[in-house]
């Protein structure tokens, strides 16, 4: 924990992570914990500079709604209730929360703003905000001073006299609340007195000092993937313990064209102590005949563990396993009502510590993806790695929608190479969050020259996103798609049809498997 920390209590809102991201944009460290954290033995209220209560899909009027004891935090540190959090403050103060006459969802404007309230300092009259609630505060005690209203919502903002406790009925964390960041700055800087000193540079220095203290002269083994997270984590460990970090980069035969050679070369240029392992045959053998996506993921994961375990045992007296775990991996595993449902199993090295009897060290487990990139930039990591699109752990194995063969991998590598290089050459790569190609099990009739063909169809995928939790399909120029389609069909034997995926997440996922 940073010396200055804002605590965000999660009541199950879809926007809770956005609150954290906005607070961190202000160079203020914050943590997300489930709402019942305040009743745990680990909770110490004075460890935090302020507390934010998130929104929620629940109503405070429901019997099973999350309602922690707020007496343990009120009047001790500044408090900001957002949407459900504001209604909870009113409800606990014996105010009246009732169903709205109509569900209030979408843009609204503040018809009244009290700029004398610290929370609403510099917020414009008529400022646009985003509402998302089915209940509204109908009445509140006399010590609830109204600080903002809309035409439909009387208690759009309030301050409780005699304490630094505030509530807002709208969501300051979303893009559509145009002055939301100003309001959050008013809270964390002016009210909570945070110094805005949590920067990539300060994170790096603090983390390196902590790693040196924790690891000493111990040896750490770490799997590298070529992605942003594992690379940044490895550089932080390397800066901390030098040659006592042993990196292993496994070629599972499901990487992009030339990726193993190129990435391995980049890692060695960074000074990392890294060993490349060609394990293609082991993976192809484990995948033979498997078509079910979950079976493929499990086969890839198990084979990776076996290969990594074998290579790790060649290094004597290793005590730690390094991992590139980031903050969303941590908070998504602890939901408000218990562990979240597993949509699909992910290929990581989570099974290794028990098998190898190693302690785990995760230098990035307090950072979001965009923060990892900023830290990587501060560390001087090459933009070609920092700017890389996310790539699934199972690699091309889940972009081949049938059983895996070397020939199918070769075809997909060639198509993927044309597509990704095309995006880069057209100046579109950095506008896309993730792009890839799916080799479908569909064959279609085509005509090439004077001959009829019956060959494979591939689907191109490109999405925009912030963190992968939601994603929109990219509106790539028709001229670009036409050029890429033509190049793929002309250059890659076995492909005679190209389609473009225009599904967003939700309801679709980014990957097809």
Residue pairs with C-beta under 8 A, 6 or more apart in sequence:
1 29
1 31
1 47
2 29
2 198
2 206
4 28
4 29
4 49
4 194
4 195
4 197
4 198
5 29
5 30
5 31
5 47
5 48
5 49
6 23
6 28
6 29
6 30
6 31
6 48
6 49
6 50
6 51
6 52
6 188
6 192
6 194
7 30
7 31
7 33
7 37
7 48
7 50
7 51
7 52
8 16
8 19
8 20
8 23
8 30
8 31
8 32
8 33
8 51
8 52
8 54
9 33
9 34
9 35
9 37
9 38
9 51
9 52
9 53
9 54
9 68
9 85
10 16
10 32
10 33
10 34
10 35
10 54
10 331
10 336
11 35
11 53
11 54
11 55
11 56
11 58
11 66
11 84
11 85
11 88
11 336
12 54
12 56
12 57
12 58
12 66
12 335
12 336
12 337
13 54
13 55
13 56
13 57
13 82
13 83
13 84
14 57
15 54
15 55
15 132
15 171
15 173
15 174
16 32
16 54
16 55
17 32
17 328
17 331
17 368
17 467
17 469
18 173
18 174
19 30
19 52
19 54
19 82
19 172
19 173
19 184
20 30
20 31
20 32
20 368
21 173
21 368
21 370
21 466
22 172
22 173
22 180
22 181
22 184
23 30
23 52
23 184
23 188
24 30
24 198
24 368
24 371
25 181
26 181
26 184
26 185
26 188
26 189
26 194
26 196
27 196
27 197
27 198
27 199
28 188
28 189
28 194
28 196
28 198
29 198
29 366
30 52
31 366
32 331
34 334
34 335
34 336
35 53
35 66
35 68
35 336
36 66
36 68
37 43
38 45
38 68
38 69
38 72
38 73
39 68
39 69
39 72
43 72
45 51
45 72
45 73
45 76
45 77
46 76
46 77
48 77
49 77
49 78
49 188
49 192
49 193
49 194
50 77
50 78
50 79
50 80
50 187
50 188
50 191
50 192
50 194
51 73
51 77
51 78
51 79
51 80
52 79
52 80
52 81
52 82
52 85
52 187
53 79
53 80
53 81
53 82
53 84
53 85
53 86
53 88
53 89
54 82
54 83
54 84
54 85
55 82
55 83
55 84
55 85
55 132
55 133
55 171
56 65
56 66
56 83
56 84
56 85
56 336
58 64
58 65
58 66
58 84
59 65
59 97
59 99
59 134
59 135
60 67
60 84
60 87
60 88
60 91
60 97
60 135
61 91
61 97
61 135
66 336
67 88
67 91
67 92
70 79
70 88
70 89
70 92
73 79
74 163
74 165
75 162
75 163
75 165
77 164
77 192
78 164
78 165
78 166
78 187
78 191
78 192
79 89
79 163
79 164
79 165
79 166
80 119
80 166
80 167
80 168
80 187
81 87
81 88
81 89
81 165
81 166
81 167
81 168
82 167
82 168
82 171
82 172
82 173
83 132
83 133
83 168
83 169
83 170
83 171
84 133
85 167
86 137
86 155
86 158
86 167
86 168
86 169
87 97
87 133
87 135
87 136
87 137
87 167
87 169
89 160
89 165
89 167
90 96
90 97
90 137
90 140
90 144
90 155
90 158
90 167
91 97
93 140
93 141
93 144
93 160
94 141
95 137
95 138
95 139
95 140
95 141
95 144
96 137
96 138
96 139
96 140
97 135
97 136
97 137
97 138
98 135
98 136
98 138
99 134
99 135
99 136
100 133
100 134
100 135
100 136
103 133
103 134
104 131
104 132
104 133
104 134
104 136
104 152
104 153
105 131
105 132
105 133
106 130
106 131
106 132
106 176
107 128
107 129
107 130
107 131
107 176
108 128
108 129
108 130
108 131
108 150
108 151
108 152
108 153
108 156
108 170
109 126
109 127
109 128
109 129
109 150
109 151
110 123
110 125
110 126
110 127
110 129
110 148
110 149
110 150
110 156
110 157
111 126
111 149
111 150
111 151
112 125
112 146
112 148
112 149
113 120
113 123
113 124
113 125
113 127
113 147
113 148
113 157
114 120
114 145
114 146
114 147
114 148
114 157
115 121
115 122
115 123
117 145
117 147
117 157
117 159
118 186
118 190
118 191
119 147
119 157
119 159
119 166
119 168
119 183
119 186
119 187
119 191
120 147
120 148
120 157
120 183
120 186
121 186
121 190
122 179
122 182
122 186
123 148
123 179
123 182
123 183
124 179
127 178
127 179
128 176
128 177
128 178
128 179
129 150
129 156
129 170
129 171
129 172
129 176
129 177
129 178
129 180
130 170
130 171
130 174
130 176
130 177
131 150
131 153
131 169
131 170
131 171
132 171
133 169
136 153
136 154
136 155
136 169
137 154
137 155
137 158
137 169
140 155
140 158
143 160
143 161
143 162
144 155
144 158
144 159
144 160
144 161
145 158
145 159
145 160
145 161
146 154
146 155
146 157
146 158
147 157
147 158
147 159
147 166
148 156
148 157
148 168
149 155
149 156
149 157
150 156
153 169
155 167
155 169
156 168
156 169
156 170
157 166
157 167
157 168
157 169
158 166
158 167
158 168
159 165
159 166
160 166
160 167
164 191
166 187
166 191
168 183
170 177
171 177
171 180
172 180
172 181
172 183
172 184
173 180
173 184
174 180
177 183
188 194
189 196
200 371
200 374
200 375
200 377
200 378
201 378
203 367
203 371
203 375
204 236
204 239
204 375
204 378
204 379
207 236
207 240
207 363
208 236
208 239
208 240
211 236
211 237
211 240
211 241
211 361
211 363
212 240
212 241
214 361
215 240
215 241
215 244
215 320
215 361
217 241
217 244
218 241
218 244
218 319
218 320
219 244
219 245
219 246
219 315
219 317
219 318
219 319
219 320
220 237
220 241
220 244
220 245
220 246
220 318
220 319
220 320
220 321
220 322
220 361
221 246
221 247
221 248
221 312
221 315
221 318
221 320
221 321
221 322
221 358
222 230
222 233
222 234
222 237
222 245
222 246
222 247
222 248
222 321
222 322
222 323
223 230
223 247
223 248
223 249
223 250
223 304
223 308
223 349
224 230
224 231
224 234
224 247
224 248
224 249
224 263
224 267
224 272
224 274
225 249
225 324
225 391
225 393
226 249
226 255
226 259
226 263
226 385
226 388
226 391
227 324
227 388
227 390
227 391
228 369
228 372
228 373
228 376
228 385
228 386
228 388
228 390
229 324
229 325
229 326
229 364
229 369
229 372
230 323
230 324
231 267
231 324
231 376
231 381
231 385
232 324
232 363
232 364
232 372
232 373
232 375
232 376
232 379
232 381
233 322
233 323
233 324
233 362
233 363
233 364
234 245
234 247
234 267
234 272
234 322
234 324
235 270
235 272
235 376
235 379
235 381
236 363
236 364
236 375
236 379
237 245
237 322
237 361
237 363
238 245
238 270
238 271
238 272
238 273
239 379
243 273
245 272
245 273
245 322
246 273
246 275
246 312
246 315
246 318
247 267
247 272
247 273
247 274
247 275
248 274
248 275
248 277
248 308
248 311
248 312
249 260
249 263
249 264
249 267
249 274
249 275
249 276
249 277
250 277
250 279
250 304
250 307
250 308
250 311
251 260
251 276
251 277
251 278
251 279
251 280
252 279
252 280
252 283
252 300
252 303
252 304
252 395
252 397
253 279
253 280
253 281
253 283
253 284
253 406
253 409
254 283
254 300
254 394
254 395
254 396
254 397
254 404
254 409
255 395
255 396
256 391
256 395
256 396
256 413
256 416
256 417
256 420
257 413
257 414
257 416
257 417
258 417
260 276
260 278
263 385
264 274
264 276
266 382
266 384
266 385
267 274
268 274
270 381
270 382
275 311
277 307
277 311
279 303
279 307
282 303
282 306
282 307
283 299
283 300
283 303
283 397
284 404
284 405
284 406
286 299
286 300
286 302
286 303
287 296
287 299
287 300
287 397
287 403
287 404
288 403
288 404
289 403
290 296
290 299
290 403
290 404
291 402
291 403
293 344
293 398
293 513
294 344
294 345
296 394
296 397
296 398
296 404
296 513
297 344
297 345
297 346
297 347
297 394
297 397
297 398
298 345
300 347
300 393
300 394
300 395
300 397
301 345
301 347
301 348
301 351
301 393
301 394
304 347
304 349
305 349
305 351
305 352
305 355
308 349
308 352
309 352
309 355
309 356
312 318
312 356
318 358
319 358
319 359
320 358
320 359
320 360
320 361
321 349
321 352
321 353
321 356
321 358
321 359
321 360
321 361
322 361
322 362
322 363
323 348
323 349
323 360
323 361
323 362
324 362
324 364
325 362
325 364
325 365
326 364
326 365
326 367
326 368
326 369
326 372
327 364
327 365
327 366
327 367
327 368
328 368
328 369
328 467
328 469
329 365
330 365
332 340
333 339
333 340
343 509
344 513
346 393
347 392
347 393
347 394
348 393
352 358
353 359
353 360
364 372
364 375
367 375
368 467
369 467
369 468
370 466
370 467
373 386
373 387
376 385
376 386
377 383
377 386
387 429
387 430
389 429
389 432
389 433
389 434
389 435
389 436
390 433
390 434
390 468
391 436
392 398
392 399
392 511
396 409
396 412
396 413
396 416
397 404
398 511
398 512
398 513
399 412
399 416
399 436
399 437
399 438
399 439
399 511
399 512
399 513
400 408
400 409
400 412
400 438
400 439
401 438
401 439
401 440
401 441
401 512
401 513
402 408
402 441
408 439
411 439
411 456
411 492
411 493
411 494
411 495
412 437
412 439
412 458
414 491
414 492
415 437
415 439
415 458
415 488
415 492
415 495
416 436
416 437
418 484
418 487
418 488
418 491
418 492
419 435
419 436
419 437
419 460
419 484
419 488
420 429
420 435
422 480
422 483
422 484
422 487
423 429
423 432
423 435
423 462
426 477
426 480
428 476
428 477
428 480
429 435
431 464
431 474
432 462
432 463
432 464
432 474
433 463
433 464
433 465
433 466
433 468
433 471
434 461
434 462
434 463
434 465
434 468
434 471
434 510
435 460
435 461
435 462
435 463
435 474
436 461
436 511
437 458
437 459
437 460
437 461
438 458
438 459
438 461
438 501
438 512
439 456
439 458
440 456
440 457
440 458
440 459
442 456
442 457
443 454
443 455
443 456
443 457
444 454
444 455
444 457
444 496
444 497
445 452
445 453
445 454
446 452
446 453
446 454
446 455
446 496
446 497
447 453
448 489
448 496
453 496
455 494
455 495
455 496
455 497
456 494
456 495
456 496
456 497
457 495
457 496
457 497
457 498
457 499
458 488
458 495
458 497
458 498
458 499
459 498
459 499
459 500
459 501
459 512
460 481
460 484
460 498
460 499
460 500
460 501
461 473
461 501
461 510
461 512
462 473
462 474
462 476
463 471
463 472
463 473
463 474
463 504
463 505
463 510
464 471
464 472
464 473
464 474
465 471
465 472
465 505
465 510
468 510
470 504
470 505
470 506
471 504
471 505
471 510
472 504
473 501
473 502
473 503
473 504
476 500
481 500
484 498
485 498
488 495
488 498
489 495
489 496
489 497
489 498
501 508
